[in-house]
């Protein structure tokens, strides 16, 4: 069964181009190490909530944009192996490819899909 790593982070809006370079590199690394899909989505319609919301969850500050991302893997075992290899890959080391956002405010987790509907398009 497939496995999904999900992420939400606040990225300084002024860093969008730098972020794009960062994820281009990161995406290639994850795909090389077994991911079947790598998606990064720049927030476009992400409302602030009264009790909870994505912006609140990542303590989004003025001048930041919420990014929602996921990496699909063929299985949890493939994810465990691939993620370890990706984290050891020198192309993802902070001195080579620093995160253009505050990683301490990143929310992430691993998930087992319950349903995955797709439509050919």
N, C-alpha and C positions, 0 to 999 in steps of 0.2 A: 504494500500500500504506500502511496506517496506521502510526503512529509513537507510541511511548509514552515519556513522561518518568516516571521512577520516583524516589521519595524515601523516605528513612528518617531520622527525627530523634527526639531525646529531648526531651520537653516536660515542664516542671515540672507535676506533677499538680495542684498548686494553681492553675495557670494554664489549666485546661481551659475555663472559660467565656470567658476572654480569647482563647484559641486558637480557640474556635468562632466568635467575632466576626471574628477575623483571617481564617479560612478562608472564611467566608461572603463577605467582601469579595473575597478573592483568587479564589475560585471564579467569582464573577460576572465579574471582569476577564478571566480565562482563557477563559471561555465566550464572552464578547463578542469576543475576539480570535481565535476560530477553533477552540478545543478542542471536541471532541465528547463528552467525558466528563471529569469532575473528581471524584476520590474521595479522601477522607481517612479513615483507619481508626485509631481509638484502640485501643491494645494492650489485650488482655484475657487472652490466654494466650501470653505471650512468654517462654519459659524462658531462663534464663542458661545458657550453654554452658560446657564445660570447655576447649575449644580455640578455638571461634569461635561467635558468636551475634549476633542483631540487637542486644541490649543492649550487648554488648561492642563491636560495630562503631561504635556512636554514643557510646561511653563513658558509658552510662546511669548516673546517680548515684542514690543513695537519694532517694526523693521525686519521681522522674521516671517518665514513661510513654513507651514506644516508640510512635511513630506511623508507619504505613506508608501511602504515598500514591502516586497516579499520575494523570497527565493524558494522555488519549488525543487524538490529532490525526489528521486525515485522511491526512496524509503528512508526511515530514520537511520538505519545503519549506513546508508550511502551519505546521508547528511552528516553524521558524526565523523566519518572518515574525511569527507570533502571539506567540512568546516575546519577540521584540524589542519588539513593541508593548506587551506586558504589562509588561515591565521599564521601559518609558518612561512607562507610565500613572501619573499622579500619585497614584491611589488605592493604589498599591503602594509608594510612597516611604516609607522608614523613619520619617520625621517625621510622616506621616499614618497609617500602618498598620505600626507596629513589630512585628518578629517576637517573639512571646512565648516564645522559646527561644534557645539558643545556636546561631546559624547556622553557626558554625565546625565544629560536630560533625555537620552535615547531610551525608548521603551521597546523591548523586544521579547520574543518568545517563540517556542516551537509548537506546532499544531498538527494534529492528525485530522485530515479532511473528513467530513461527514457526507458531503455531497459536492460534486464538481460538474456542473452543467456547462457545456460549451455549444456554440452554434457556429457552423462553418460560415465564413463571411467573406 
